[in-house]
Amino acid sequence: TDIFSCLTPDLLHQLHKGVFKDHLVKWCLTHAGAAEIDQRFQCMPDHPTLRYFKKGISTITQWTGREFKEMQRIFASLTYGAVHSEVTAVARAVIDFIYYASYPSQSTETLRRLQDALDTFHQHKEIFVKLGIRKHFRIPKIHMMEHYIALIRAKGTPDGFNTELSERLHIDFAKEGYRASNKKNYIEQMVTYLTRRDAIHKFTAFLIWTDAIPDTATVAAGAPTWSIAKRAPWPKTAVRTLINNHGAVDFVPALQAYLNAHVPKGCVTASVYDFVDVYKQIIIDIPSPQRLTDETQRDTIRATPGHPNPGRKKSEPDHFDCVLVHEDGVAEDVGIKGYRAARVRVLFRLPSWFGCTDTLAYIEWFTPFKPP
C-alpha cells in the first residue's frame, strides 16, 4: 500500500496560503521592498469588483482565503515594473496555476494549461537564487504542485478536497456560538446554542417538505438576484438636480415614455418639478455563466455624482458605472450577442402617486455593437 496516495490537493493551505502568500508574496516584498509594493496597492484606482488595500499588504497580520483571492486578481499586473521581468513571469505562472487548479471541471485542455503554468514557473524560478532571495526550492508545498495533475486524474477536481469548506464552519460552529453567549462559561452555552439552531433547521426543513411554508431559498436557475438599500440615501431629490448633477439630460421624456408603456392608466405626467428617491448603488449576484457551480459573482453598480469634501479630504469623483443590458433576443452565456452597453446615471424610485413601485434606472445608451 502506498501511504502517499492518501494525500490530496488542498487549494487553501497549499496554494493560496502556501505557495502564494507564504512564498511568492514574501519573495516579491523582499525583492521590490515592502514600501514599493504597498504604494502600488494604495495607488490602485477604485473599482467595485476589486478590493482596495488602502494600507498596503505588508502590515496585514491575519489573512483569510478571501484576501488571498482578492490579491491574486491584481498581484501579477501590480508588480510589473517593480520587480525583475522573470519575477513577474513567475508571479503570473503561479497565479495561472492556482486559477487552473481551482476549476470546478477539468478537461485535457485545462490540464495541459496547468502543466504549462508549472513549466513556466520552473523555467524562471532560478531568478530568486540569482537575486539572493532563495538558496533552494526544496519546499514541500511547491513540490506538491508536481502531483496536482496526477491527483486530479485519479481523484477528481481539487475543490472537492479544499479545506476552505471546513474553515467556513469555524464561523458557524464556533464564532457565532461564542458571540451568542455571555462570554462566561461559554462552552456549555455554545453547545446549547448549536443544539437549538440545529433543531430549528430540522423543523424548518420538515415544514418546507410538507409545503407548510414556502422554500424562500429556491431561486430560478440562472436568474440574477439583486438588493438595494431599504432607505434611499437621497430622498425627495429634485429632477432638476438629476439633470444637472447626474447628467440625466433626457430624464423627463424617458420617464414619461416608461409611464406610458407600463402605467397606461396613470394620470400623472412627468415634469422637471417632480421629486424622486435616489439610491447610490445596487448589488447584483450573477450566477456562473457556464452553470458549472452554484457560486455567484457579486457586482456593485454605482450611480453617484462627484462632490468636494471639506478639509483635507480628497474630493469624490463621479461614479457612473457601465453595464451590459439584455436588450432583445436570446443572450449568450459567453459573448455579447443580445446585449447593449450603457452607462447608469440614476437609480431611483417614484413617489406613490405615480402608481409604480418598481426600482428604476436611467441609463445612457452607447452605440450598439457591430460585427468587426
JOKAQUI-V825595 format. One record per run of one state. SS is the DSSP state (H for helix, E for strand, L for the rest). FROM is the first residue (numbers start at 1). TO is the last residue. If there is no record, write none. Layout:
ss,from,to
SS,FROM,TO
SS,FROM,TO
This chain:
ss,from,to
L,1,2
H,3,6
L,7,10
H,11,32
L,33,33
H,34,42
L,43,64
H,65,78
L,79,79
E,80,80
L,81,82
E,83,83
L,84,84
H,85,101
L,102,107
H,108,124
L,125,126
H,127,130
L,131,139
H,140,155
L,156,157
H,158,160
L,161,163
H,164,167
L,168,168
H,169,180
L,181,185
H,186,209
L,210,224
E,225,227
L,228,233
E,234,238
H,239,245
L,246,250
H,251,262
L,263,274
E,275,279
L,280,280
E,281,287
L,288,295
E,296,304
L,305,306
E,307,307
L,308,315
E,316,316
L,317,318
E,319,320
L,321,321
E,322,326
L,327,338
E,339,349
L,350,351
H,352,354
L,355,358
E,359,365
L,366,372
